[in-house]
Amino acid sequence: MRKERAEVVRCPQCEVPMKPVTARANPGSLIELDQCGQCGGIWCDKWELVPIQGDEAERLEPADQELLQVPLPLMKKELFCPRCTARMSAVKEPSLGADVQFQRCLKCDAIWLNRGQFTRYKNHQEKVRSKKMDARRTTGKKLTKTDGDEKSSVVTGTKGMFAYPPGEETIKTGSDSLTNIAETVLQKLLRMVSRT
């Protein structure tokens, strides 16, 4: 996601200009974030935090043993969004746990992460992703054990996963296609007539 760089984004905490940093995101794209060189905090515009790959946290927030010894909680100082100047609000999301804290602009949905919070968020995101993947693997194994019929098929679709014996493949004839086309044309004509 490329942003126009006409404005200088200032750190909401230190009020110094932040530098743009590029992070790899899923699937194979780059996202430009803003990082404060003084406090190490990271500014994410709307939708930028979630798709960033987890290993980018190590690169953007390198471990500095001395700084890690001193916790940096959310400041009591009221922060304002550097983009739209709205007041920022501390996010208390129970699903994230107590160790992940950040502030969000309620107007433009941007997020401010203090030093270390980006890494904590990405670690939490990876744990959740791993649990979901393990659950999916377990579900697939249970399905094959409970079914037990080698002739059955497992089909996934937009409405979920279904297991059933494979049936004979139906071959659509030309008359079936013509019937479907005629039904579609009639539906469209009825819609057009009902609008007038």
C-alpha positions in Angstrom: 0.0 0.0 0.0 1.7 3.2 -1.1 0.8 6.5 0.6 1.3 10.0 -0.6 4.2 11.5 1.3 3.1 15.1 1.1 2.7 15.4 4.9 5.2 14.7 7.6 3.8 12.3 10.1 4.8 13.3 13.6 5.0 10.8 16.5 1.9 11.2 18.7 4.0 10.5 21.8 7.3 12.4 21.2 6.0 14.9 18.6 9.0 14.4 16.4 8.9 13.5 12.6 8.6 9.8 12.0 10.5 7.9 9.3 8.7 5.7 6.8 9.6 2.0 7.1 8.5 -0.7 4.7 7.3 -4.1 5.9 6.5 -7.3 4.0 2.8 -8.2 4.1 0.6 -11.1 3.0 0.2 -12.0 0.2 3.6 -10.8 -1.2 3.0 -7.0 -0.9 4.8 -4.2 0.9 3.2 -1.8 3.4 4.7 1.5 4.4 4.4 2.2 8.1 5.8 5.2 10.1 8.2 4.6 13.0 9.5 7.1 15.5 13.3 7.1 15.7 13.2 8.4 19.3 10.8 6.1 21.1 10.6 3.3 18.6 6.8 3.4 18.4 5.0 2.3 15.2 2.1 4.1 13.4 -0.2 1.9 11.3 -2.9 3.5 9.1 -6.2 1.7 8.8 -5.9 -2.0 7.7 -2.0 -1.9 7.8 -1.4 -3.9 11.0 -3.0 -7.2 10.4 -1.5 -8.3 7.0 2.1 -7.6 8.0 4.1 -10.8 8.3 5.1 -11.8 11.8 8.8 -12.0 11.2 8.9 -8.3 10.3 8.4 -7.5 14.0 12.0 -8.7 14.6 13.4 -6.5 11.9 11.3 -3.4 12.8 11.7 -3.7 16.6 15.2 -5.2 17.1 15.9 -6.5 20.6 17.8 -3.9 22.6 18.4 -5.7 25.9 18.8 -2.4 27.9 15.6 -1.0 26.5 13.7 -4.2 27.0 14.5 -4.1 30.8 12.5 -0.9 31.1 8.8 -1.4 30.4 7.2 1.3 28.4 3.5 1.3 29.3 0.9 3.4 27.5 1.5 6.9 28.6 -1.0 8.8 30.7 -0.6 11.7 28.3 -3.5 12.2 25.9 -2.4 11.3 22.4 -3.8 12.8 19.2 -3.8 11.3 15.7 -1.1 12.7 13.5 -3.3 12.3 10.4 -6.6 13.7 11.5 -5.8 15.2 14.9 -8.6 13.3 16.7 -8.1 12.1 20.2 -6.8 8.5 20.4 -8.3 5.9 22.7 -6.6 3.0 24.5 -7.8 -0.3 23.1 -8.9 -2.9 25.7 -9.5 -6.0 23.8 -9.9 -9.1 26.0 -9.0 -11.5 23.2 -5.6 -9.9 22.8 -4.6 -10.4 26.5 -3.1 -7.9 28.9 0.3 -7.8 27.3 -0.9 -6.3 24.0 -1.8 -2.7 24.3 -2.3 0.0 21.7 -4.1 3.2 21.0 -6.6 3.7 18.1 -7.9 6.8 16.4 -11.6 6.4 16.5 -12.0 8.7 13.5 -9.6 7.2 10.9 -9.0 3.8 12.6 -5.2 4.2 12.6 -3.2 2.5 15.4 -0.3 3.6 17.5 1.9 0.9 19.1 4.5 1.7 21.7 7.9 0.1 21.4 7.5 -3.7 21.8 3.8 -3.8 21.2 4.1 -4.5 17.5 6.1 -7.7 18.4 3.7 -8.7 21.1 0.7 -8.2 18.7 2.4 -10.3 16.0 3.3 -13.0 18.5 -0.3 -13.1 19.6 -1.6 -13.2 16.1 0.8 -16.1 15.3 -0.4 -18.1 18.3 -4.1 -17.6 17.3 -3.3 -18.6 13.7 -1.4 -21.7 14.9 -4.3 -22.8 17.1 -6.8 -22.4 14.2 -4.5 -24.4 11.9 -4.1 -27.2 14.5 -7.9 -27.2 15.0 -8.4 -27.6 11.2 -5.9 -30.4 11.0 -7.6 -32.2 13.9 -11.1 -31.7 12.4 -10.0 -33.2 9.1 -8.5 -36.2 10.9 -11.7 -36.8 12.9 -13.8 -36.6 9.8 -11.9 -39.4 8.1 -11.9 -41.5 11.2 -15.7 -41.2 11.9 -16.6 -41.7 8.2 -14.4 -44.7 7.6 -15.9 -45.3 4.1 -13.2 -45.3 1.5 -15.7 -44.5 -1.2 -17.0 -41.3 0.4 -15.8 -37.9 -0.6 -15.1 -34.7 1.4 -16.2 -31.6 -0.4 -15.6 -28.1 0.9 -17.5 -25.1 -0.3 -18.9 -21.7 0.8 -21.4 -23.4 3.1 -18.8 -25.6 5.0 -17.4 -29.1 4.7 -19.6 -32.0 3.7 -18.8 -35.7 3.6 -21.0 -37.9 1.4 -20.6 -40.9 -0.9 -19.7 -39.8 -4.5 -22.7 -40.0 -6.8 -22.8 -40.4 -10.5 -21.7 -37.3 -12.3 -24.7 -35.7 -13.9 -24.2 -34.5 -17.5 -26.2 -31.4 -18.4 -27.8 -31.5 -21.7 -28.4 -28.6 -24.0 -32.0 -28.4 -23.1 -31.1 -27.9 -19.4 -28.8 -25.0 -20.3 -31.6 -23.4 -22.5 -34.0 -23.8 -19.6 -31.6 -22.0 -17.2 -31.0 -19.2 -19.8 -34.8 -18.8 -20.3 -35.4 -18.6 -16.5 -32.6 -16.0 -16.1 -34.0 -13.8 -18.9 -37.5 -14.0 -17.5 -36.3 -13.0 -14.0 -34.5 -10.0 -15.4 -37.5 -8.9 -17.4 -39.7 -9.2 -14.3 -37.3 -7.0 -12.4 -37.2 -4.4 -15.1 -41.1 -4.4 -15.3 -41.4 -4.2 -11.5 -39.1 -1.1 -11.3 -41.4 0.9 -13.6 
